Amino acid sequence: MCVRKEMLAFITRVASWNLKTIRSKNDALEVIYFEAGKQSKLIMPLVWLRDHCSSTKYYHFQTNQRKSNCTDLTSLAKIKNENDVRVNRDDSSMVIDWIDGHRSFYEIGDIIGKGKKKKEVAIEKVIDLWDSKTLKEVPRISKSNLSLPEFSVKLFKYGVVIIDDVEGTAEATEQLCKSLVPVHDTFFGQFWVFSNSASEDEPAYEDTAYGNEEIGPHTDGTYFNQTPGIQVFHCLTPAKTGGDTVVVDSFHCAKLLKNEFPEDYETLCNTKIPHHYLEGEVPGSSIHSLSLEKPVIETDSFGNITQIRFNPYDRAPFACLSSSESSASDTIKFYEAYEKFAKICHDPENALTISLKPGSVIFIDNFRVLHSRTAFQGYRQMCGCYLSRDNFMAKARPFLRQITSTFYEW
């Protein structure tokens, strides 16, 4: 009997319910329930309950897909009277007889787990924000001990990870990448081998990445609406001097900006700017990639950062001029905020420097971690690619359930 009581304490049970009128008569249920011994209340619109009916008529369990096309959802989400709603004897499930004769069964714990709004959770509770003091070196994994769970957790938590002991060839690098995550293809190609002295076998795009001068911290592909998710580099031939890779946690930098200059932080969240990539003369460019109206700092509904788009070099002309003094003021505010954020991102205290060598492949979360390169002398050859972040998260999410259960639709 004791065991039975303890088990019941963990079952979500309905204490009471009644019909509510929200937009039309009796279009919702107000449910009082006990969960883990605590009493709570939820208002469940009937249309939501109808939409979440898990009968085989409306849900395909083999594919985990709904069958409804939503053309008649609201008209079917009605009941004649309160007798059409019943709670079973142990108060853990509910039956609804709909106006069209269909009957739906609901486990109370199941529908509350699916439908209850998530509480706000601070970003730093699920990922590790870092600078040069809190993260002394980039997390590393030997290829001989490589596993998708460990790779997933490290890349998710830190936004950067190095896999060591890889054969120092482009072929081995490409094979490694494709074994982990599908490639994110662009007009640069699926996989690249490039240097500062391009041969016939190497591409030569009109981009500073193919030179030897210093490049400051930035994210790649801000000129794409579908930003590449993961950046991969493998240095096949190091430069004679210089050519170090520098990484910066932009989420940490954005937090610093928010703490010290909250108005500037909001400006970068709310101001949308364009980026572009051009090859050839304008007009008539052979390639013209353009992304309009994307903020530097993108957040979710809880205010947590989901993506940083920071690339001072690839910004397109900012069409913001008008006769309005208010508009001019907003423009000045944007540049002031962008400059403050840029200074934080360029602060050496927020950066880690790595001298990439043959055999070490670095994976960078391009939604979060900025990368840069120091100037160098001599020949330097790299290979790399972009990987799909959506596909990475699809494969990684099962290993991250304990980390992400209360956070992020990443």
Secondary structure, 3 states (H helix, E strand, C coil): CHHHHHHHHCCCEEEEEEEECCCCCCCEEEEEEEECCEEEEEEEEHHHHHHCCCCCCCEECCCCEECCCCCCHHHHCCCCCHHHEEECCCCCEEEEECCCCCEEEEEHHHHHHHHCCCCCCCHHHCCCCCCCCCCCCCCEEEHHHCCHHHHHHHHHHHCEEEEECCCCCHHHHHHHHHHHCCECCCCCCCCEEEECCCCCCCCCCCCHHHCCCCEEEECCCCCCCCCCCEEEEEEEECCCEECCEEEEEHHHHHHHHHHHCHHHHHHHHHCEEEEEEEECCCCCCCEEEEEEEEECEEECCCCCEEEECCCHHHECCCCCCCCCHHHHHHHHHHHHHHHHHHHHHHCHHHEEEECCCCCCEEEEECCCEEEEECCEECCCEEEEEEECHHHHHHHHHHHCHHHHCCCCCC
